[in-house]
Amino acid sequence: IGTGIDILTQLGVQNLLPLPDRHVIIGDFTQIANFFRDVTDEKLLNQKLINDSNIIAAMKILQLITLYAYLAKQEYLHVIITQMLRLTIQYGLCKETCAALAYCSSLLVATEDFKGAERIGNLAITLLQKFNAKEYLPQVHVATYPGALAYVKQLKLTLDPLLHGYQIGMQLGDIQYAMTNACRYVISSFLAGRNLEELAREMKVFGEQMIEYNQLSIHDMMLPITQAVSSLMSLTYDSSLLDRQATEQKELLEQRLREKRMLAANDTFIFGGIVSYMFNKYETAAEMVENRKEMEKSMSRTSILYGSTDFYDGLIFLAMARASDDPKWRIGASKAISKLTEFVNNGNPNCENKLLLLQAEFESIWGETKDALLKYELSIIAADEHEFIHEHAIANERLADSLLKNGDSRASNLYGKAHKLYLQWGATCKCSHLCASIPF
């Protein structure tokens, strides 16, 4: 990044260093983003093209360092994108503008400005098509489809564009962005509930390519999903094995935190917490959530993952609330429910079943049995309709747990349905754990 900034200065572009205060950076970025949010397609498409060779070169350099900033130097990302868009306003359009807009859209997702992110993401795709800029397709797809567009489309509909971004990147020799698309494809596939056996086969291919092409940072980003899938797919449930994996994961987390690889650490906390929750290791899962939230205080952007982060946080807090009178768990669960309510109200099609299940769990814990039963059933229906097979299984298991506590014989049938769904998902180890945990 430092070398790129030095070259920019030689090209006559304003030096990005030293970085201004954080509030100044965000203020400048917000002002630029608002300009593009409000611009019409017609006005943008009719804007002049850049004819200054130095500015074109500067845009190319800024585009090149965006991925490095995203992976390792997040504090530079807003400044880089702001500079690219400022040059666009001042000098006109070029192919690199579509990449800048795509990253702008991604950054707006982190602030939960989903409408603005969707608008600017669609502008990026429009310019990609205008310029027929195939070389930037991998960048635009990886910044928009698992970003803004995953909050307005069913998650499974974002998978093919990411796979296409990977394929085009490999064809063109853009290995970094090909592998970044592959990584995001894997993460979104897991959260969409794709079959774990199929996903594991794809991850093996992607992982080998990442190592072959020395894309070790991206391989590291995929590692939390690799570990989660491996844990869920083990042939039999072995608590001691899971404990050893948790120890290895803790060591990996400590290494990432020492090296300040915050995004990788953030995802390790998230997916490690999901797996711990699924195997009823609620204290471990809660510790991961609390440590992650503390770490996020110093991060410029975090992983909200289309509502999945708040969903699993809420489930973990509610599990802890069943066993503890500490009010922090109820407060945490209430906040997660509020966030998912916002997502649903804003039109996110991936959160309806998640919200219903958290509401059901909340009402079940605090004695609203009749209302809870209805919410459980609605969550099961919604998860089935949206084809979230893993969340369909979780909802059946949670309803079965609730019925069992009340001595309702219907619990047995629901545990059977949950087992069948986990098996269809490919989570054989979770199936083994379920059989060992239920009193039938």
SENUBA-806390 format. One record per residue (C-alpha): residue in one letter; x, y, z; chain. Coordinates in steps of 0.001 Angstrom, whole numbers, plus 500000, padded with zeros to 6 digits. Layout:
N
VOVEX  rest       X       Y       Z  kette
VOVEX     a       X       Y       Z      A
...
END
This chain:
440
VOVEX  rest       X       Y       Z  kette
VOVEX     i  500000  500000  500000      A
VOVEX     g  502837  502372  500860      A
VOVEX     t  504435  501900  497446      A
VOVEX     g  501124  502560  495728      A
VOVEX     i  500616  505765  497695      A
VOVEX     d  504119  506960  496745      A
VOVEX     i  503335  506417  493050      A
VOVEX     l  500031  508271  493405      A
VOVEX     t  501902  511293  494734      A
VOVEX     q  504223  511209  491707      A
VOVEX     l  501134  511181  489465      A
VOVEX     g  499913  514381  491066      A
VOVEX     v  497153  512849  493193      A
VOVEX     q  496695  514143  496734      A
VOVEX     n  498782  512183  499214      A
VOVEX     l  496624  509909  501377      A
VOVEX     l  499066  510075  504293      A
VOVEX     p  499004  510767  507112      A
VOVEX     l  495508  509378  507584      A
VOVEX     p  493134  511947  509090      A
VOVEX     d  491095  511290  512215      A
VOVEX     r  488516  508548  511938      A
VOVEX     h  485522  510905  512089      A
VOVEX     v  486967  512953  509216      A
VOVEX     i  487506  509796  507121      A
VOVEX     i  483927  508622  507663      A
VOVEX     g  482521  512096  507078      A
VOVEX     d  484298  512417  503724      A
VOVEX     f  483248  508924  502683      A
VOVEX     t  479614  509517  503641      A
VOVEX     q  479488  512763  501643      A
VOVEX     i  480844  511046  498523      A
VOVEX     a  478582  508011  498968      A
VOVEX     n  475521  510236  499293      A
VOVEX     f  476401  511949  496011      A
VOVEX     f  476411  508637  494131      A
VOVEX     r  473387  507348  496005      A
VOVEX     d  471349  510262  494636      A
VOVEX     v  472714  510337  491085      A
VOVEX     t  470440  508933  488376      A
VOVEX     d  471521  506157  486036      A
VOVEX     e  471123  508524  483082      A
VOVEX     k  473316  511210  484601      A
VOVEX     l  476013  508726  485555      A
VOVEX     l  476058  506982  482182      A
VOVEX     n  476263  510318  480348      A
VOVEX     q  479195  511568  482415      A
VOVEX     k  482388  512235  480460      A
VOVEX     l  485236  509706  480354      A
VOVEX     i  488605  510402  481941      A
VOVEX     n  491106  511546  479295      A
VOVEX     d  494040  512332  481629      A
VOVEX     s  496512  509428  481482      A
VOVEX     n  497886  510219  484942      A
VOVEX     i  494415  510058  486495      A
VOVEX     i  493672  506782  484713      A
VOVEX     a  496945  505395  486082      A
VOVEX     a  496048  506659  489554      A
VOVEX     m  492648  504956  489398      A
VOVEX     k  494333  501691  488421      A
VOVEX     i  496747  501903  491341      A
VOVEX     l  493986  502730  493818      A
VOVEX     q  492001  499798  492489      A
VOVEX     l  494985  497474  492910      A
VOVEX     i  495479  498287  496587      A
VOVEX     t  491820  497964  497618      A
VOVEX     l  492053  494192  498178      A
VOVEX     y  495199  494556  500284      A
VOVEX     a  493436  497171  502374      A
VOVEX     y  490363  494948  502747      A
VOVEX     l  492386  491943  503907      A
VOVEX     a  495005  493568  506104      A
VOVEX     k  494743  497373  506390      A
VOVEX     q  491101  498237  506846      A
VOVEX     e  491896  501701  508127      A
VOVEX     y  492902  502640  504550      A
VOVEX     l  489830  501288  502783      A
VOVEX     h  487434  504217  503215      A
VOVEX     v  490189  506669  502231      A
VOVEX     i  491064  504732  499056      A
VOVEX     i  487441  504415  497906      A
VOVEX     t  486715  508064  498725      A
VOVEX     q  489704  509113  496638      A
VOVEX     m  488613  506978  493659      A
VOVEX     l  485090  508387  493714      A
VOVEX     r  486348  511941  494183      A
VOVEX     l  488527  511540  491089      A
VOVEX     t  485476  510186  489229      A
VOVEX     i  483441  513283  490100      A
VOVEX     q  486304  515593  489132      A
VOVEX     y  487630  513898  485976      A
VOVEX     g  484962  511465  484750      A
VOVEX     l  484364  507746  484358      A
VOVEX     c  486708  504867  483651      A
VOVEX     k  486490  501099  484028      A
VOVEX     e  487897  501306  487551      A
VOVEX     t  484896  503393  488640      A
VOVEX     c  482710  500273  488707      A
VOVEX     a  485117  498638  491192      A
VOVEX     a  485136  501768  493354      A
VOVEX     l  481336  501858  493448      A
VOVEX     a  481194  498151  494302      A
VOVEX     y  483501  498636  497266      A
VOVEX     c  481565  501731  498320      A
VOVEX     s  478436  499575  498357      A
VOVEX     s  480196  496990  500506      A
VOVEX     l  481300  499620  503016      A
VOVEX     l  477756  500967  503290      A
VOVEX     v  476557  497472  504244      A
VOVEX     a  478872  497635  507253      A
VOVEX     t  477008  500787  508385      A
VOVEX     e  473696  498996  507688      A
VOVEX     d  472689  501542  505054      A
VOVEX     f  471215  498750  502963      A
VOVEX     k  469172  500965  500653      A
VOVEX     g  472192  503083  499802      A
VOVEX     a  474351  499993  499422      A
VOVEX     e  471838  498390  497052      A
VOVEX     r  471566  501556  494973      A
VOVEX     i  475327  502005  494596      A
VOVEX     g  475877  498282  494074      A
VOVEX     n  473448  498357  491160      A
VOVEX     l  475288  501397  489751      A
VOVEX     a  478502  499367  489862      A
VOVEX     i  476884  496545  487894      A
VOVEX     t  475425  499041  485400      A
VOVEX     l  478873  500529  484732      A
VOVEX     l  480413  497060  484528      A
VOVEX     q  478002  496322  481695      A
VOVEX     k  478472  499754  480042      A
VOVEX     f  482242  499289  479791      A
VOVEX     n  482006  495525  479187      A
VOVEX     a  484745  495502  481824      A
VOVEX     k  485106  491739  482145      A
VOVEX     e  488441  492195  483927      A
VOVEX     y  486626  493877  486810      A
VOVEX     l  483726  491424  487013      A
VOVEX     p  485354  489365  489822      A
VOVEX     q  485812  492509  491927      A
VOVEX     v  482316  493859  491350      A
VOVEX     h  480675  490501  492023      A
VOVEX     v  482579  489818  495248      A
VOVEX     a  481826  493285  496596      A
VOVEX     t  478125  493398  495679      A
VOVEX     y  476558  489923  495717      A
VOVEX     p  477680  488874  499218      A
VOVEX     g  477235  492510  500230      A
VOVEX     a  474235  494695  499474      A
VOVEX     l  472455  492271  497173      A
VOVEX     a  472448  489496  499773      A
VOVEX     y  470168  491698  501873      A
VOVEX     v  467537  492037  499161      A
VOVEX     k  467788  488623  497475      A
VOVEX     q  467493  485104  498823      A
VOVEX     l  470997  484123  499814      A
VOVEX     k  471096  481113  497494      A
VOVEX     l  470558  483449  494500      A
VOVEX     t  473908  485156  495181      A
VOVEX     l  475900  481922  494863      A
VOVEX     d  476033  481579  491063      A
VOVEX     p  477332  485160  490541      A
VOVEX     l  480109  484475  493063      A
VOVEX     l  480989  481209  491352      A
VOVEX     h  480987  483095  488038      A
VOVEX     g  483315  485689  489536      A
VOVEX     y  485684  482896  490567      A
VOVEX     q  485582  481307  487104      A
VOVEX     i  486178  484578  485239      A
VOVEX     g  488991  485479  487600      A
VOVEX     m  490712  482165  486948      A
VOVEX     q  490260  482559  483182      A
VOVEX     l  491802  486028  483219      A
VOVEX     g  494581  485187  485647      A
VOVEX     d  493146  487464  488345      A
VOVEX     i  493903  484856  490977      A
VOVEX     q  493439  487058  494034      A
VOVEX     y  489904  488068  493166      A
VOVEX     a  489070  484592  491862      A
VOVEX     m  490023  483161  495241      A
VOVEX     t  488203  485951  497094      A
VOVEX     n  485033  485076  495186      A
VOVEX     a  485591  481413  496048      A
VOVEX     c  485973  482255  499741      A
VOVEX     r  482797  484340  499821      A
VOVEX     y  481002  481631  497849      A
VOVEX     v  481948  479085  500518      A
VOVEX     i  480822  481312  503392      A
VOVEX     s  477505  482139  501726      A
VOVEX     s  476968  478489  500764      A
VOVEX     f  477342  477418  504387      A
VOVEX     l  474948  480077  505637      A
VOVEX     a  472453  479224  502869      A
VOVEX     g  472387  475616  504075      A
VOVEX     r  473985  473914  501095      A
VOVEX     n  474806  470237  501496      A
VOVEX     l  477988  469956  503532      A
VOVEX     e  479408  467023  501585      A
VOVEX     e  479169  468956  498308      A
VOVEX     l  480571  472050  499978      A
VOVEX     a  483485  470105  501466      A
VOVEX     r  484451  468824  498026      A
VOVEX     e  484420  472348  496615      A
VOVEX     m  486392  473702  499558      A
VOVEX     k  489066  471077  499000      A
VOVEX     v  489529  472235  495404      A
VOVEX     f  489507  475910  496364      A
VOVEX     g  491873  475334  499277      A
VOVEX     e  494394  473481  497123      A
VOVEX     q  494289  476268  494536      A
VOVEX     m  494781  478929  497200      A
VOVEX     i  497904  477160  498406      A
VOVEX     e  499149  476481  494870      A
VOVEX     y  498806  480146  493917      A
VOVEX     n  500149  481378  497271      A
VOVEX     q  496874  483043  498275      A
VOVEX     l  497506  482271  501924      A
VOVEX     s  495625  485244  503393      A
VOVEX     i  492464  484223  501552      A
VOVEX     h  493021  480575  502501      A
VOVEX     d  493194  481785  506091      A
VOVEX     m  489874  483599  505638      A
VOVEX     m  488246  480336  504527      A
VOVEX     l  489675  478323  507425      A
VOVEX     p  486837  479028  509940      A
VOVEX     i  484298  477517  507512      A
VOVEX     t  486597  474573  506792      A
VOVEX     q  486833  473872  510528      A
VOVEX     a  483077  474249  511024      A
VOVEX     v  482218  471866  508183      A
VOVEX     s  484794  469337  509398      A
VOVEX     s  483350  469397  512929      A
VOVEX     l  479771  468950  511717      A
VOVEX     m  480642  466165  509270      A
VOVEX     s  482653  463875  511579      A
VOVEX     l  481225  460364  511460      A
VOVEX     t  480527  460155  515182      A
VOVEX     y  480160  462623  518011      A
VOVEX     d  483242  462731  520235      A
VOVEX     s  483226  465419  522913      A
VOVEX     s  486967  465092  523529      A
VOVEX     l  487688  465596  519820      A
VOVEX     l  485567  468732  519772      A
VOVEX     d  487406  469967  522862      A
VOVEX     r  490749  469443  521095      A
VOVEX     q  489453  471288  518044      A
VOVEX     a  488309  474130  520304      A
VOVEX     t  491797  474311  521819      A
VOVEX     e  493374  474471  518351      A
VOVEX     q  490876  477138  517377      A
VOVEX     k  491762  479178  520455      A
VOVEX     e  495457  479018  519559      A
VOVEX     l  494646  480100  516010      A
VOVEX     l  492576  482998  517321      A
VOVEX     e  495417  484164  519547      A
VOVEX     q  497774  484103  516557      A
VOVEX     r  495364  486107  514410      A
VOVEX     l  494846  488673  517123      A
VOVEX     r  498616  489045  517619      A
VOVEX     e  499008  489594  513882      A
VOVEX     k  496022  491996  513878      A
VOVEX     r  494171  489942  511239      A
VOVEX     m  490884  491120  512626      A
VOVEX     l  488497  489965  509894      A
VOVEX     a  489843  486413  510055      A
VOVEX     a  489592  486485  513848      A
VOVEX     n  486057  487869  513645      A
VOVEX     d  484870  485025  511405      A
VOVEX     t  486631  482473  513610      A
VOVEX     f  484638  483729  516581      A
VOVEX     i  481393  483641  514574      A
VOVEX     f  481670  480160  513077      A
VOVEX     g  483313  478691  516141      A
VOVEX     g  480354  479994  518136      A
VOVEX     i  477880  478446  515687      A
VOVEX     v  479474  475009  515974      A
VOVEX     s  479733  475228  519772      A
VOVEX     y  476051  476163  519933      A
VOVEX     m  475012  473236  517742      A
VOVEX     f  476795  470832  520055      A
VOVEX     n  475237  472432  523163      A
VOVEX     k  478546  473904  524352      A
VOVEX     y  476782  477095  525271      A
VOVEX     e  479363  478572  527655      A
VOVEX     t  482093  478212  525025      A
VOVEX     a  479819  479762  522404      A
VOVEX     a  478901  482663  524714      A
VOVEX     e  482560  483329  525484      A
VOVEX     m  483266  483545  521747      A
VOVEX     v  480421  486010  521225      A
VOVEX     e  481530  488217  524106      A
VOVEX     n  485171  488187  522989      A
VOVEX     r  484132  489007  519430      A
VOVEX     k  481957  491910  520497      A
VOVEX     e  484823  493323  522539      A
VOVEX     m  487169  493020  519559      A
VOVEX     e  484629  494638  517223      A
VOVEX     k  484831  497875  519195      A
VOVEX     s  488171  498559  517502      A
VOVEX     m  487145  497389  514003      A
VOVEX     s  486044  499660  511165      A
VOVEX     r  483748  496984  509722      A
VOVEX     t  482402  493688  511036      A
VOVEX     s  480656  490590  509686      A
VOVEX     i  476887  490801  510097      A
VOVEX     l  476442  488047  507495      A
VOVEX     y  472936  488841  506252      A
VOVEX     g  471442  488550  509753      A
VOVEX     s  473098  485221  510582      A
VOVEX     t  475480  486756  513127      A
VOVEX     d  472628  488264  515148      A
VOVEX     f  470612  485049  514750      A
VOVEX     y  473235  482798  516288      A
VOVEX     d  474185  485417  518880      A
VOVEX     g  470532  485468  519925      A
VOVEX     l  470283  481674  520115      A
VOVEX     i  473429  481532  522230      A
VOVEX     f  472229  484267  524593      A
VOVEX     l  468867  482536  524969      A
VOVEX     a  470535  479216  525720      A
VOVEX     m  472547  480934  528454      A
VOVEX     a  469407  482647  529758      A
VOVEX     r  467818  479240  530372      A
VOVEX     a  470609  478368  532772      A
VOVEX     s  471439  481744  534326      A
VOVEX     d  469594  484636  535935      A
VOVEX     d  472212  487117  534733      A
VOVEX     p  470196  489844  532955      A
VOVEX     k  472914  490378  530338      A
VOVEX     w  471750  487289  528452      A
VOVEX     r  468177  488512  528199      A
VOVEX     i  469398  491971  527181      A
VOVEX     g  471669  490463  524520      A
VOVEX     a  468852  488302  523172      A
VOVEX     s  466506  491297  523037      A
VOVEX     k  469060  493263  521035      A
VOVEX     a  469464  490386  518567      A
VOVEX     i  465686  490181  518137      A
VOVEX     s  465537  493936  517542      A
VOVEX     k  468237  493724  514863      A
VOVEX     l  466493  490885  513049      A
VOVEX     t  463212  492785  513259      A
VOVEX     e  464939  495680  511457      A
VOVEX     f  466262  493324  508790      A
VOVEX     v  462806  491846  508189      A
VOVEX     n  461153  495267  508128      A
VOVEX     n  463757  496435  505580      A
VOVEX     g  462860  493573  503259      A
VOVEX     n  465676  491107  503953      A
VOVEX     p  464203  487784  502731      A
VOVEX     n  466755  485706  504667      A
VOVEX     c  465666  486641  508180      A
VOVEX     e  461974  485791  508608      A
VOVEX     n  462531  482281  509974      A
VOVEX     k  465428  483478  512116      A
VOVEX     l  463371  486190  513795      A
VOVEX     l  460468  483820  514433      A
VOVEX     l  462724  481249  516079      A
VOVEX     l  464353  483798  518378      A
VOVEX     q  460919  485115  519354      A
VOVEX     a  459744  481561  520022      A
VOVEX     e  462745  480810  522222      A
VOVEX     f  462345  484083  524093      A
VOVEX     e  458650  483493  524783      A
VOVEX     s  459278  479858  525721      A
VOVEX     i  461836  480843  528359      A
VOVEX     w  459620  483487  529911      A
VOVEX     g  456460  481415  530068      A
VOVEX     e  454463  482476  527017      A
VOVEX     t  454006  478848  526000      A
VOVEX     k  451072  479248  523613      A
VOVEX     d  452654  482159  521715      A
VOVEX     a  455986  480355  521656      A
VOVEX     l  454463  477242  520093      A
VOVEX     l  452936  479283  517261      A
VOVEX     k  456249  481082  516591      A
VOVEX     y  458148  477770  516549      A
VOVEX     e  455739  476368  513985      A
VOVEX     l  455891  479517  511831      A
VOVEX     s  459698  479449  511971      A
VOVEX     i  459705  475833  510781      A
VOVEX     i  457396  476728  507878      A
VOVEX     a  459476  479786  506899      A
VOVEX     a  462793  477898  507059      A
VOVEX     d  461308  475198  504826      A
VOVEX     e  459957  477760  502336      A
VOVEX     h  463323  479539  502087      A
VOVEX     e  465197  476202  501930      A
VOVEX     f  467398  476881  504955      A
VOVEX     i  467652  473190  505757      A
VOVEX     h  470072  473671  508675      A
VOVEX     e  467850  476291  510320      A
VOVEX     h  464823  474121  509593      A
VOVEX     a  466571  471380  511592      A
VOVEX     i  467487  473744  514438      A
VOVEX     a  463896  474992  514697      A
VOVEX     n  462564  471428  514937      A
VOVEX     e  465138  470580  517604      A
VOVEX     r  464391  473695  519637      A
VOVEX     l  460634  473042  519481      A
VOVEX     a  461235  469437  520514      A
VOVEX     d  463304  470645  523493      A
VOVEX     s  460500  472998  524513      A
VOVEX     l  457833  470287  524252      A
VOVEX     l  459987  467776  526133      A
VOVEX     k  460345  470165  529064      A
VOVEX     n  456554  470303  529235      A
VOVEX     g  456140  466532  528980      A
VOVEX     d  454595  466698  525515      A
VOVEX     s  454931  463410  523606      A
VOVEX     r  455137  465231  520269      A
VOVEX     a  458786  465942  521075      A
VOVEX     s  459859  462504  519869      A
VOVEX     n  458502  463068  516360      A
VOVEX     l  460136  466496  516117      A
VOVEX     y  463521  465144  517193      A
VOVEX     g  463124  462599  514402      A
VOVEX     k  462420  465370  511885      A
VOVEX     a  465414  467347  513109      A
VOVEX     h  467642  464261  512768      A
VOVEX     k  466443  463690  509210      A
VOVEX     l  467090  467317  508252      A
VOVEX     y  470563  467369  509813      A
VOVEX     l  471345  464191  507881      A
VOVEX     q  470125  465743  504610      A
VOVEX     w  472308  468763  505332      A
VOVEX     g  475290  466423  505747      A
VOVEX     a  475902  467119  509449      A
VOVEX     t  476477  463489  510456      A
VOVEX     c  478295  464415  513659      A
VOVEX     k  475369  466586  514749      A
VOVEX     c  473057  463624  514038      A
VOVEX     s  475199  461462  516311      A
VOVEX     h  475163  464171  518982      A
VOVEX     l  471385  464499  518774      A
VOVEX     c  470886  460755  519202      A
VOVEX     a  473193  460770  522227      A
VOVEX     s  471473  463796  523796      A
VOVEX     i  467764  462963  523636      A
VOVEX     p  466179  460578  526157      A
VOVEX     f  464576  458212  523617      A
END
